[in-house]
């Protein structure tokens, strides 16, 4: 299951496809859903979902799982545009922040107030309130927060010490960018810049996107033979991360969208 391998990609994209299937049905503002969000990350439920990963079977489209009994819900219909920014910071006192911010469309709502562009996060709500008579949790309602793929992450070691600060822009693919970077650091023992440099791989329960012009182009044929709908895509990661190694800060940034790591 090495970096950029067809075997890793086949397994990883099955897991992300399932995660996106669950997200599209069950994730919305918890003040409105009345569903216990912890059910989605319950160990028993996650083990049951993991059992659906089949390394030696062909890729397939996944349905949402059943973390809630008799939840008859529609699948989300939102746009989730990619105009987002991220910053990761650790100061000399050890305080850390991972912050992702989005105005949605390129110029948000097109309105500026006191020098700030107002966002257009309404596009993060589902475009339809229901599908086939089933309500969509992420429908528009007064006072409701729209669902977001933004995934600012702060990771700690077993002793509770800060280990990694990471996040990214990238629309609905943010989740995959951040997850793949964490796998690089935790499972492949890479430093944060090496992990950020990994060719990006995503599958949102639709098709398997491989970052164009990178070594993963070479596994496209193997994946196709395993049932993947493969597309070579210019993926829009903008990862920024800080790793703490032996008390020292190691910074990393995706150079594509003018990313940079700095410190003093």
LINNORGI-V29208 format. One record per residue. N is the residue number from 1. SS is DSSP state (alpha for helix, beta for strand, coil for the rest). PSI is psi in whole degrees, -180 to 180 (999 if undefined). BURIAL is b if it has 24 or more other ideal C-beta (glycine too) atoms within 12 Angstrom, else e. Layout:
n = <N	N>
ss = <SS	SS>
psi = <PSI	PSI>
burial = <BURIAL	BURIAL>
This chain:
n = <1	2	3	4	5	6	7	8	9	10	11	12	13	14	15	16	17	18	19	20	21	22	23	24	25	26	27	28	29	30	31	32	33	34	35	36	37	38	39	40	41	42	43	44	45	46	47	48	49	50	51	52	53	54	55	56	57	58	59	60	61	62	63	64	65	66	67	68	69	70	71	72	73	74	75	76	77	78	79	80	81	82	83	84	85	86	87	88	89	90	91	92	93	94	95	96	97	98	99	100	101	102	103	104	105	106	107	108	109	110	111	112	113	114	115	116	117	118	119	120	121	122	123	124	125	126	127	128	129	130	131	132	133	134	135	136	137	138	139	140	141	142	143	144	145	146	147	148	149	150	151	152	153	154	155	156	157	158	159	160	161	162	163	164	165	166	167	168	169	170	171	172	173	174	175	176	177	178	179	180	181	182	183	184	185	186	187	188	189	190	191	192	193	194	195	196	197	198	199	200	201	202	203	204	205	206	207	208	209	210	211	212	213	214	215	216	217	218	219	220	221	222	223	224	225	226	227	228	229	230	231	232	233	234	235	236	237	238	239	240	241	242	243	244	245	246	247	248	249	250	251	252	253	254	255	256	257	258	259	260	261	262	263	264>
ss = <coil	coil	coil	coil	coil	alpha	alpha	alpha	alpha	alpha	alpha	alpha	alpha	alpha	alpha	alpha	alpha	alpha	alpha	alpha	alpha	alpha	alpha	alpha	alpha	alpha	coil	coil	coil	alpha	alpha	alpha	alpha	coil	coil	coil	alpha	alpha	alpha	alpha	alpha	coil	alpha	alpha	alpha	alpha	alpha	alpha	alpha	alpha	coil	coil	coil	coil	coil	coil	coil	coil	coil	coil	coil	coil	coil	coil	coil	coil	coil	coil	coil	coil	coil	coil	coil	coil	coil	coil	coil	coil	coil	coil	coil	coil	beta	beta	beta	beta	beta	beta	beta	beta	coil	coil	coil	coil	coil	beta	beta	beta	beta	beta	beta	beta	beta	beta	coil	coil	coil	coil	coil	coil	coil	beta	beta	coil	coil	beta	beta	coil	coil	coil	alpha	alpha	alpha	alpha	coil	coil	coil	coil	coil	beta	beta	coil	coil	beta	beta	coil	coil	coil	coil	coil	coil	coil	coil	coil	coil	coil	coil	coil	coil	coil	coil	coil	beta	beta	beta	beta	coil	coil	coil	coil	coil	beta	beta	beta	beta	beta	beta	coil	coil	coil	alpha	alpha	alpha	alpha	alpha	alpha	alpha	alpha	alpha	alpha	alpha	alpha	alpha	alpha	alpha	alpha	coil	coil	coil	coil	coil	alpha	alpha	alpha	alpha	alpha	alpha	coil	coil	coil	beta	beta	beta	coil	coil	coil	coil	beta	beta	beta	beta	coil	coil	coil	alpha	alpha	alpha	alpha	alpha	alpha	alpha	alpha	alpha	alpha	alpha	coil	coil	coil	coil	beta	beta	beta	beta	coil	coil	coil	coil	coil	coil	beta	beta	beta	beta	beta	beta	coil	coil	beta	beta	beta	beta	beta	beta	coil	coil	coil	coil	coil	coil	coil	coil	coil	coil	coil>
psi = <45	167	140	11	152	-36	-48	-46	-40	-43	-45	-44	-27	-42	-41	-37	-42	-40	-43	-34	-44	-43	-44	-16	-33	-11	123	178	117	-17	-17	-24	-32	19	138	108	-27	-20	-30	-21	18	136	-41	-44	-44	-37	-41	-39	-41	-30	-18	-9	122	96	-28	5	165	153	147	168	140	147	159	152	-165	69	-18	136	129	36	101	92	154	165	135	149	39	165	-52	73	160	15	84	157	155	148	138	132	138	126	178	-18	-5	3	142	147	137	115	124	136	147	141	4	-102	167	-42	33	-130	-3	7	136	134	120	40	0	131	130	143	172	53	-4	-27	-10	-12	160	139	-19	143	-20	161	123	40	-2	129	145	127	-36	31	162	131	150	134	8	143	134	151	150	150	-4	133	56	129	135	124	140	154	-176	-21	5	13	144	132	-36	137	124	156	176	153	179	20	-144	-14	-6	-44	-46	-41	-46	-44	-44	-37	-42	-40	-41	-43	-47	-48	-32	5	35	157	168	-35	-41	-41	-41	-33	-11	137	134	143	127	151	113	36	33	-72	162	112	125	136	122	142	18	169	-23	-11	-30	-12	5	-43	-41	-41	-40	-39	-18	17	6	140	99	135	136	120	145	94	147	44	150	45	139	131	158	129	141	116	115	42	-2	149	129	120	154	146	145	117	-15	-57	44	33	151	146	127	156	163	999>
burial = <e	e	b	b	e	b	e	b	b	b	b	b	b	b	b	b	b	b	b	b	b	b	b	b	b	b	b	b	b	e	e	e	b	e	e	e	e	e	b	b	e	e	e	e	b	e	e	e	b	e	e	b	b	e	e	e	e	e	b	e	b	b	e	b	b	e	b	e	e	e	e	e	b	b	b	b	b	b	b	b	b	b	b	b	b	b	b	b	b	b	e	e	e	e	e	b	e	b	e	b	e	b	b	b	b	e	e	e	e	e	e	e	e	e	e	e	e	e	b	e	b	b	b	b	b	b	e	e	e	e	e	e	e	e	b	b	b	b	b	b	e	e	e	e	e	b	b	b	b	b	b	b	b	b	b	e	e	e	e	e	e	b	b	b	b	b	b	b	b	b	b	b	b	b	b	b	b	b	b	b	b	b	b	b	b	e	e	e	e	b	b	b	b	e	b	b	b	b	b	b	b	b	b	b	b	b	b	b	b	b	b	e	e	b	e	b	b	e	b	b	e	e	b	e	e	b	e	b	b	b	e	b	b	e	b	b	b	b	b	b	b	b	b	b	e	e	e	e	b	b	b	b	b	b	e	b	b	e	b	e	b	e	e	e>
